[in-house]
Each structure stands twice: as structure tokens, then as C-alpha cells.
Amino acid sequence: MYYELRSYDINPDRIDEYLVWASTKAVPFFKSRGMRIVGFWKAVDTAEAAFPPSGPASATNIHWMLAWESEAEMRAKWGEVRGSAEYQEILKERIDPETGGQKWHRVIRSALLAPTAASPLQ
């Protein structure tokens, strides 16, 4: 099993709007296409915490993870999803009509992870 960690720098002023879109549009669509979502997380500001790591929340404030049987499955599924008309319609909502730029996303990162022997997720 492989895991894809997707990490986003979302505009903090619009993060609540993004989370509504993600939970009502993007995530249900991905699930309907057979994508296995392991989790979806929002970073917590630990500046006032008494335990490490302490500090303000990073600019990377959204993380989510998908499970894949193989890299080939990941590439095939993303190709299928990105090529669908329904996905293209969902993506249009990410565009700010006033600026033509991204409403929410500042940076998008993705890493494909393989578990080590120490990982509970295999």
C-alpha cells in the first residue's frame, strides 16, 4: 500500500469557505470515483501550547491523505478523475471571478509515501 500526502497552503481568510467546498464537492466526488481517503486535516496553531512543537501554524494549513495499492493505480485514477467533465466543473469553483486567480490555494504539494517496517499503516 502507498499513501499520497497532499498538503495545501490555503488562504487563511478563506479557509472556512474552502473547507465547505472540500467537504461538499471535492471529497464526495473523489469517493464516488473510488478514491480511498484516509484522512483530511486542518493544521492547529500551537503557539500557546506548552508542548513541542510550539509556534504559529505553518502556511501549509491543510493536509489530506489517500491510500493506493500502487503508484500505477494512483496515476491511472488521477488521470481518470482529471479528465472527467464533472471534475472540471468542480474545479471551476476554485477560481475567483474577480481576479481570475485561485480563490483558496496558494501552494499545492503532493508526496507519494511507502510505509516503513515501523509504520502501523502498511
N, C-alpha and C positions, 0 to 999 in steps of 0.2 A: 504494500500500500504506500502511496505517496500522498503528500499533503501540500496544497498550494496555499501559501500565506499571502494574502492581499492586504496591503497597507496603504491608507489614503491620508493625505493632508487635506482635510475638508475645511472650508471657510468657517471659522468658529461662529461667526454671526449668523450663519445659515445652517448650522449643523442639525437643528431640530427639524427643519424643513427637509433636509437630506434624509434623515432617519425615517421620516414618514414615507418618502418616496421609496427608499430601500425596502422597508417592511411591507409596503402595499403593492409595489410594482416589481422591483428588480428581484428580490428574493423569491416571491411566489412564481415568477417566470422561470428562474433558474431551476427551482424544484420541479416545475412542470416538465422541464426538459431532462429530468433525471440526474441533475447535478446534486451531489451529496454535500450539503453544507454542515460542517462540523460545529461552527460557532460564528457569532457576529458580535464584536465587542467595541465599546467606546472607551478610550483612554481616560483614566481618572487623574485629576490634578492632585498630586500628593505633597504639595508644597508645605502643608501644615502637618503632615504625618510625622510621627515620632519614630518611624522605622525606615530603613533604606528601601528602595531608592526614594529620596525625597527631592522635590523640585517641582517646578511648574510642568504641566502636561506638555508633552512634545507637540510640535506642529503636526506630527503623524498621530491623528486622533481617532482613526477608525481602523480596525483590523478584522478581517474575516478569513475563515479557512474552509477549504474544500478538500474532500477526500477523493483520490483517484486510484484506480487499480494499476495504472501505468502512465508514463509520460505520453505514450501514444493515445491513450484514452483522453487525457487532458487536451491534447492538441486537436483531436477529432471533435470532441464535444464543444470546445470553444469555437472551432471553425463552423460547426453546425449552428450554434447559437448566434454568432456574429453575422452569419449570412442570412438570418431569418428576418422577414419584414416586421414581425412583431417586436423583435429586439430593437430594430432601428427606430420604431415608433416610441418605445420606452426611452431610448437614448435621447430623443429629441427634447424630452423634458429636462435634460441636464443643461440645455443651452439657455442662457439669459437673453430674452428677447430684446432688451435694451442695448446690450453690448455685443451680442453675438458670440461671447466667450462662455466659458464654463460657469455655471451657477454655483456649484459646490466644490468641485475637485480642483485642487491646486497642483497636487502631485499624486500619481498612482504608481505603486510599486508592486511587483509580484515576485515571489520566490518559490521554487519547487523544492520541497524538503523530503528527504528519505529518512526514516527513523533509524536511530542507532539502537544497539542492544539494550541501552538503559531506558529507552522510551516505553511508557505504558501503551502508547498508541503504536501499533505495528501495522 
